[in-house]
Amino acid sequence: MTDHHAYAKPEITPQIVAEHGLNQEEYQRILNAMGREPNLVELGIFSVMWSEHCSYKSSRIHLSKLPTTAPWVICGPGENAGVIDIGEGPNGTKLAAIFKMESHNHPSYIEPYQGAATGVGGILRDVFTMGARPVANLNALRFGRPEHPKMKHLVKGVVAGIGGYGNCVGVPTVGGEVNFHPAYDGNILVNAMTVGVADQTKIFYSAATGVGNPIVYVGSKTGRDGIHGATMASADFGEDAEEKRPTVQVGDPFTEKLLIEACLELMATDAIVAIQDMGAAGLTSSSVEMATNGKAGIRLNMDNVPCRETGMTPYEMMLSESQERMLMVLKPGKEAMAEAIFKKWELDFAIIGEVTDTGHMVLEWQGEVVCDIPLGPLAEDAPKYDRPAMSKEDYQAWANVPPLGDIPQSADIGADLLKLMASPDIASRRWIYEQYDSQVGGDTAQLSGGDAAVVRIHGTNDGKAGRALAMSTDCTPRYVYANPFEGGKQAVAETYRNISAVGATPLAITNCLNFANPERPEIMAQFVGALEGMGEACRALDYPIVSGNVSLYNESKATGGGSAILPTPAIGGVGVMEDVSKMATIALKESGQQLLVIGAPDEIGSHMGQSLYVRYILDRESGDAPHVDLEKERKTGEMIRQLIHNQQVDAVHDCADGGLLVAITEMAMAGNIGAQVDLQPGQSNNAVAAMFAEDQGRYIVAIPKGISYMDVVKMVRDAGINCYHIGVTGGDSIWLGDISGKFGEVANIPLTDLRAAHESFFADWMAD
């Protein structure tokens, strides 16, 4: 439909309403809000703004219960990204970290390279639109079974897309996580996170103010790519997933790099009143959000929108999700200066409208008004659903997770360890992270493979080592499925643990809440339970949520039977390290050091439920998720940070997937130094439970030779934290047994064999 006169009186049939993802009740709300029937442009704008992806209509009620404030929080949820105070920068400036995580799940399943690449591009824009220079990218990826016929293609495409975009734009990709599970066969998850640093006096927000102020479009031209992307991302997949390829945007990282530099150059002046990136729903969401946040109105002349395709209609322009575009409100008289900057960087610049005081969005095209919508119903008054959720008891009955059952003694613990190290969930991710440029910018202090990535805060060295940001992405979806409340707590606690393990103080989190169809009460039970757990953990750890994203309808009918993903509330944590020279790593440093476990529960090996040992060795997924004691978690994290600051430990690793023996093996491989592991301290009669249980809140530390390990044990125990001696470093193998000699050796596995197993999964999978 290209005849603009048709926009005045199109026939809006029930079929057209349904094609726009709106139900009859929602359409009636539109009729009530407008007092008339909408035309096609107006219907399209309502459809994207009221999509789950943009309006959070199934989640807003529950998101409002999360803790979002702290003395160091400058801006919490509601803007493009969260903002926290990270202390002094060069020349007495006050610095802020600006960060957020977002999903690009559906596009990445349909077109993995561009889906993942534009996910990275979009999250970068969320951060630099607020005035920050991006300093780090991270990602959280979930894939289906490696043997699934499409999975290798998806993994290769997603990893190449993340690397291709991040590497070209010049922002290091420094960390992330990858899980494999059959629940993601038909719906992979690609969550991208960006962290940036800004001067606190030069942070930019999205509220459009000042009647008559010019509205300016900058960046790339608008094309037909990505139309209905937000609506597509708010529905589950049917058999027609491949046909949705045109709804996936196409990214250009070189243009994004120019856009970053041009925006930061303009931000150094006083020209900008407000700025917003064009993300999901493109020009529609950016203009609506700016006007709504500024309690203003907006008028756009669609004839002035730079288009790269001929004959584009206002409908297509407003709904396009073409990449590398921004919308700004400028101060009057600053247009020429701004245009000169964007032309210098070879980017489009167009004045396309102005701020009004009408409270309406008005669009004009070829001399006619083609859209006139009151902004209240479009944004703040969007539908809000309190969807039915199962009770915890009903959910447990529905989930039907088998009880743990007996854990038999192992015939060969060494063989079990080798099998776990080679499993997809623990295997080396080297094949992935070597495709990412992790060093660009020269500030990366700790790379992928450790507990948290560490990036120096530029300009804070001041003659000494300087300060740094630590960051980590974490979630254990199998825990969340078995017990949404405990799994939500654990996802937050795991990032807290990883950031503490390098010696940084955890300050705040962003999240990406990936769940299936919220219209199913069992899925809402997962969502509500996980958010309750997350909220409790954030409050107990003084670790607020400052930004986030909700991605629902992550399930696929294409796999037969409507498979839902595991509930996956991915958490991205950020912390600050005062002296990067004291940073801890997981690598063992020398032979003859004593190894301690700090923060263990009272009964060692008390939690085998949902462990990777049970999944990969016993071939079942059973038992409850492990309990997280938040009071102990905080106390132990504070102790670990103190020990690192005092330099009483020189290798630290949190115990996570696979348990104690896997963690020690990772430390040994990282430092190429073996370890003798003592089975005696385990109060469990079962060596399997002692070595492979996934008890929470534990760290393994190595004590430098000049430090008395007994002094460290006393210090930790005096603080009311469990601590015991687990072994000693040295040799070229992982030796397991009774160091005192009562029953001798149980296993002895060379590091070369363990490393070969650890590196085998991706090497073998990607070889053919």
Buried (B, 14 or more C-beta within 10 A) or exposed (E): EEEBEBBEEBEBEEEBBEEBBBEEEBBEBBEEBBEEBBBBBBBBBBBBBBBBBBBBBBBBBBBEEBBBEBEBBBBBBEBBBBBBBBBBBEEEBBBBBBBBBBBBBBBBBBBBBBBBBBBBBBBBBBBBBBBBBBBBBBBBBBBBBBEBEBBBEBBBBBBBBBBBBBBBBBBBBBBBBBBBBEBBBBBBBBBBBBBBBBBBEBBBBBBBBBEEBBBBBBBBBBBBBBBBBBBBBBBBBEEEBEEBEBBBBBBBBEBBBBBBBBBBBBBEEEBBBBBBBBBBBBBBBBBBBBBBBBBBBBBBBBEBBBBBEEEBBBBBBBBBBBBBBBBBBBBEEBBEEBBEBBEEBEBBBBBBBBBBEBBBBBBBBEEEEBBBBBBBBBBEEBBEBEBEBBEBEEBBEEBEBEEBEEBEEBEEBBEBBBBBBBBBBBBBBBBBBEBBBBEBBEBBBBBBBBBBBBBBBBBBBEEEBBBBBBBBBBBBBBBBBBBBBBBBBBBBBBBBBBBBBBBBBBBBBBBBBBBBBBBBBBBBBBBBBBBBBBBBBBEBBBBBBBBBBBBBBBBBBBBEEBBBBBBBBBBBBBBBBBBBEBBBBBBBBBBEBBBBBBBBBEEBBBBBBBBBBBBBBBEEBBBBBBBBBBEBBBBBBBBBBBBBBEBBBBBBBBBBBBBBBBBBBBBBBBBEBBBBBBBBBBBBEBBBBBBBBBBBBBBBBBBBEEBEBEEBBEBBEEBEBBBBBBBBBBBEBBBBBEBEEEEEEBBBBBBEBBBBBBBBBBEEBEEE
